[in-house]
Amino acid sequence: MKIGFSKFVFIVGLLCIANTGLAHRYYASFSQVELQPTKGTIEVTHRIFTHDIEDLLVRYQGSNGELADEVIESFLKDYIIQAFALYAPDGERVSLEWIAVEITLDDIYVYQEAPLQEGQQTVIVANRILQDLFDDQSNTVNVKLGRKVRSHTFNKGDPMYQISFDGRTGEYPFNN
């Protein structure tokens, strides 16, 4: 059976369109926590996909995602503060100072900072970014001290997680 070139192109085009409709979005965020003993700081950078934040704005702001950067930054500041937290080894919540937000076409970067206790090699992390919106959201946190990196991925319902460079890494017994 022969089919013409134009019919072949048409069928391939239909298959491509059908395949695009079946594509599944991946729901993820990435956070980097750097313990900087020489500076005496903890530096945090969150990378979140812009289209996920648009969905979040639609849900909580009733907007179509077309808001001024200042409105988005104010909303994100409140949202990130309740969705992401660091705790010191003694269980005390670390007060993260809001530094800035950078909005690009594909990604949104959020920058935070806090003082690092002298000799601190452990942080306890809670990360629920976008888990109130997407059931299959996963949030990877990399904690860096010098050249060493420890990672943990949070899924919906996961407890806080203790990341340490002195061997005490694992689930933290209390949830925030």
C-alpha positions as CSV (number, residue, x, y, z in Angstrom):
1,M,0.0,0.0,0.0
2,K,1.4,3.4,-1.0
3,I,0.5,6.6,0.6
4,G,1.4,10.0,-0.7
5,F,4.0,12.2,0.9
6,S,1.5,14.8,2.0
7,K,-0.6,12.1,3.7
8,F,2.5,10.8,5.4
9,V,3.4,14.2,6.7
10,F,-0.2,14.7,7.9
11,I,-0.2,11.4,9.8
12,V,3.2,12.1,11.4
13,G,1.9,15.6,12.4
14,L,-1.1,14.0,14.0
15,L,1.0,11.6,15.9
16,C,3.2,14.4,17.2
17,I,0.2,16.4,18.3
18,A,-1.3,13.4,20.1
19,N,2.0,12.6,21.8
20,T,2.4,16.2,23.0
21,G,-1.0,15.9,24.6
22,L,0.1,12.9,26.6
23,A,3.3,14.5,27.9
24,H,3.6,14.7,31.6
25,R,5.0,17.7,33.4
26,Y,7.6,17.1,36.0
27,Y,7.0,18.9,39.3
28,A,10.2,19.8,41.0
29,S,12.1,22.5,42.8
30,F,15.8,22.6,43.7
31,S,17.3,24.3,46.8
32,Q,21.0,24.9,47.5
33,V,22.0,25.5,51.1
34,E,25.6,26.6,51.5
35,L,27.2,26.6,54.9
36,Q,29.9,29.4,54.6
37,P,32.0,29.2,57.8
38,T,34.5,31.9,56.5
39,K,31.6,34.3,56.0
40,G,29.6,33.1,58.9
41,T,26.5,32.7,56.8
42,I,24.1,30.2,55.5
43,E,23.2,31.0,51.9
44,V,20.1,29.6,50.3
45,T,19.1,29.6,46.7
46,H,15.8,28.1,45.5
47,R,15.1,27.3,41.8
48,I,11.5,26.9,40.9
49,F,10.0,26.5,37.4
50,T,8.2,29.7,36.3
51,H,5.2,27.8,35.0
52,D,4.7,26.1,38.4
53,I,4.7,29.6,40.1
54,E,2.1,30.7,37.5
55,D,-0.1,27.8,38.6
56,L,0.4,28.8,42.2
57,L,-0.6,32.4,41.5
58,V,-3.7,31.2,39.7
59,R,-4.7,29.1,42.7
60,Y,-4.0,31.6,45.5
61,Q,-4.3,35.0,43.8
62,G,-6.9,34.2,41.2
63,S,-4.7,35.7,38.6
64,N,-3.7,34.5,35.2
65,G,0.0,34.8,36.2
66,E,0.3,38.3,34.6
67,L,1.2,40.3,37.7
68,A,3.9,42.9,38.3
69,D,7.2,41.5,39.5
70,E,6.7,43.3,42.9
71,V,3.4,41.5,43.5
72,I,5.0,38.2,42.6
73,E,7.9,38.9,44.9
74,S,5.7,39.8,47.8
75,F,3.6,36.7,47.3
76,L,6.6,34.5,46.9
77,K,8.2,35.9,50.1
78,D,5.2,34.9,52.2
79,Y,4.8,31.6,50.4
80,I,8.5,30.5,50.7
81,I,8.7,31.5,54.4
82,Q,5.8,29.1,55.2
83,A,6.9,26.3,52.8
84,F,10.7,26.1,53.5
85,A,12.5,26.2,56.8
86,L,15.9,25.5,58.3
87,Y,16.5,24.6,61.9
88,A,19.7,24.7,63.9
89,P,21.0,21.4,65.5
90,D,19.2,22.4,68.7
91,G,15.8,22.5,66.9
92,E,15.6,26.3,66.9
93,R,14.2,27.7,63.6
94,V,16.7,29.7,61.6
95,S,15.4,33.1,60.6
96,L,16.1,33.4,56.9
97,E,16.5,36.9,55.6
98,W,15.0,37.6,52.2
99,I,17.7,38.8,49.8
100,A,16.1,38.8,46.3
101,V,14.1,37.1,43.7
102,E,15.1,36.7,40.1
103,I,12.4,36.0,37.5
104,T,13.4,34.5,34.1
105,L,11.3,33.0,31.4
106,D,11.9,29.4,32.6
107,D,12.9,29.7,36.2
108,I,12.5,31.8,39.3
109,Y,15.4,32.0,41.7
110,V,14.8,33.0,45.4
111,Y,17.8,34.0,47.5
112,Q,17.9,33.9,51.3
113,E,20.6,34.2,54.0
114,A,21.1,33.6,57.7
115,P,23.9,33.7,60.2
116,L,25.8,30.4,60.7
117,Q,26.7,29.4,64.2
118,E,30.4,28.9,64.7
119,G,31.3,25.2,64.1
120,Q,27.8,24.4,62.8
121,Q,27.9,21.4,60.4
122,T,24.3,20.4,60.7
123,V,21.0,21.8,59.4
124,I,17.5,20.4,59.8
125,V,15.4,21.1,56.7
126,A,11.7,21.2,56.0
127,N,10.7,21.7,52.3
128,R,7.1,21.7,51.2
129,I,7.4,24.1,48.3
130,L,4.5,23.5,45.9
131,Q,3.5,20.3,47.6
132,D,0.1,22.0,48.5
133,L,-0.4,22.3,44.7
134,F,1.0,19.2,43.1
135,D,0.7,15.7,44.7
136,D,3.8,14.5,42.9
137,Q,6.0,17.5,43.6
138,S,9.5,16.6,44.7
139,N,11.9,19.1,46.2
140,T,15.6,18.3,46.2
141,V,17.8,20.1,48.7
142,N,21.6,20.1,48.4
143,V,23.5,21.2,51.5
144,K,27.1,22.2,50.8
145,L,30.0,22.7,53.2
146,G,33.3,23.3,51.4
147,R,33.6,20.7,48.7
148,K,31.2,18.3,50.4
149,V,27.6,18.0,49.4
150,R,24.7,16.1,51.0
151,S,21.4,15.8,49.3
152,H,17.8,14.9,50.2
153,T,14.7,14.8,48.1
154,F,11.4,15.7,49.8
155,N,8.1,14.2,48.7
156,K,4.6,15.2,49.9
157,G,4.1,14.3,53.5
158,D,7.8,13.7,54.3
159,P,9.1,14.8,57.7
160,M,11.9,17.2,58.3
161,Y,15.3,15.9,57.5
162,Q,18.6,16.4,59.3
163,I,21.6,16.9,57.0
164,S,25.0,16.8,58.7
165,F,28.6,16.6,57.8
166,D,29.5,14.8,61.1
167,G,27.6,11.6,60.4
168,R,24.1,12.4,61.9
169,T,22.1,12.5,58.7
170,G,18.5,11.2,58.5
171,E,14.9,11.8,59.3
172,Y,14.3,14.3,62.1
173,P,11.9,13.0,64.7
174,F,9.7,16.1,64.8
175,N,7.7,17.7,62.0
176,N,7.2,21.4,61.9
